[in-house]
Amino acid sequence: SDHGMHIGEKQQWEKFTLFEESTRVPLIIVAPGVTTGGDVCDRPVNLLDVYPTLNELCALPERKDLDGVSLVPLLKNPKAKWDRPAVTTWGRDNHAVRGQRYRYIRHPNGTEQLYDHQTDPNEFTNLADRPELAAVKTRLTQWLPKINAAPVRNKK
């Protein structure tokens, strides 16, 4: 599936950012006997979760070596408790963590951004320096990747 791209908002062009416009993609899963027509789930999930989901739906042995988790609980109940955010990486040390309400972004130079999607769905007001949101930042930063490998270079 394709998704939106920046066309000048926030002085950005194309998809080379960690803002919602660049990272949000629709995900549609139909699983006979599991999903019912018309259900919508608003929980943020990772595309890394697709493989573990298919693995469980096919009744294959559970894999403990995967970064993603099965979405089957959300397929069965779109309103189920879900505490996992969606994590996006673009380049080295450039990550976004999108929870149900907040998006946290950390750039390679250490600068941070925090947006409240409840009050600012377009991500125009950076709240990262607000002391009252320190606990939100702490909760989201624990999902940042622990290893930041360098990009793989094309040898051609």
N, C-alpha and C positions, 0 to 999 in steps of 0.2 A: 504494500500500500504506500502511496505517496502521501505527503502531508504538506502543510503550508510552508512558505518561505518568507523571509523578510523582504519587503519591497520598500525599504527606506525607514520603517519605524525603528526608533532607537538608533538611528544613523547606521543601520546594518543592512546588508544586502546578502542575498542567497541564504544558505542554511548553516553557516559556520559560527554558530553561537550555541549557548546552552539555555536560551530563553524558551518559553513554552511554544512559541511559533515554530521553532526548529525541531523540538524534541518530541512533541506530542504526535502520536500516530493512532489511528483507529485500530482496534483489534476485535475481530468477530470470530467467535468459535461456536460451532454447532456440534454438539456431541449427543448422538441418539441415546435416549434413555437417561440422559444427565441434564441437558438444558431444556428449557421450555421456550417456545416462541415469544418474542417481544421483551424478554428480560434485558435490562440495561444495568450494567455495573459501573459505578463511577470511581472505583478504586484505581490508583495508579499502580501499574505493574510493569515488569521488564520484559522485553522480548526474550531475554535469557530464560524466562519462565515457560516458554512455549514447549521446549523439548521435554522438561520434566512433566509437563501436563500431558503431552502425547504419550510419554512413557507410562504414566499411570492409567490413562484411558485405555491403553493396549494391554494392561495388566502385566507389564514387564517388571522384572525385579527392580526395586528402588535403587537409584544410584546416589551414593553419598558424596561423589566427587564432582558434583555439578554446582555451579554458582546460583542457578535459578531454583525456584521451588514450584511445585505443582499448583496450578490455578483451579484444580478440580473443586476445592471448597467454595470458591467464588462462582464456579459454574453451577453448582448445586444450589447456592444461596447467594445471589449478588449483593446482599446486605450483610454478609457474614463479617465478623471481626477480622480486620486485616491491618496489621501494624507495619507491614513492609513498604518502604517507599520505592519509587522507581529511581534508579541511578543511571546517569548518562555520563559518558566520558567522551571528550573531543580533544584529542591530542594528549600530550603528557602533562600530568598534574592539573588538568582542567576538567572539573567534575561538577555535576549538578545532582542534587538529591531532591526529588519531588515527593513530598508527603501529601496526605489528603488535603491539607490546608496551605502549607508553606512550601516554597522552593528555595533551596540554599544553593549558592554557586560559589565555588572557590577556584580562583585563577592561579596559574603558575607563579605569578609574582606575589601571591599571598592575599591579594585583595578579595573581599567577600561581598556577596550580595544576598539579600534575604527578601522575599516577596510574600505577601499574604494574599492568597488567591480568593479569600472570602471578601476582602475589601478592595483588592487591587488586581483583578484578573488579567489585566494587560501588563502587569509587572513594570510600572512606571516609578514606583516609590521604593527605593532601597532602604530597608529597615535594619540592615546588618549592624549598625552602630547603636541601636536602641538597647540600653541595659536591661529593660524589662523583658526582652526577647532572648536573653543569653541562654536560658534553658532550652528554648526551641533550637537555637543554633547547636548547642551541645548534643541534643538528641539526634539531629540530622547529621552532624559531622561524624558520628560514630559509624555511619554507613559508607563513608568515603573509602575507596579502595586502599588497602594497606600497602600494596605494591604498585609502583608507577613505572612500568616498563617503557623503554624507548620505543618509538614506532618502528615497525618492520620496514626496511627499505627494499624497494624493487631493485633486483640485481640486473635488470635489463638496461 
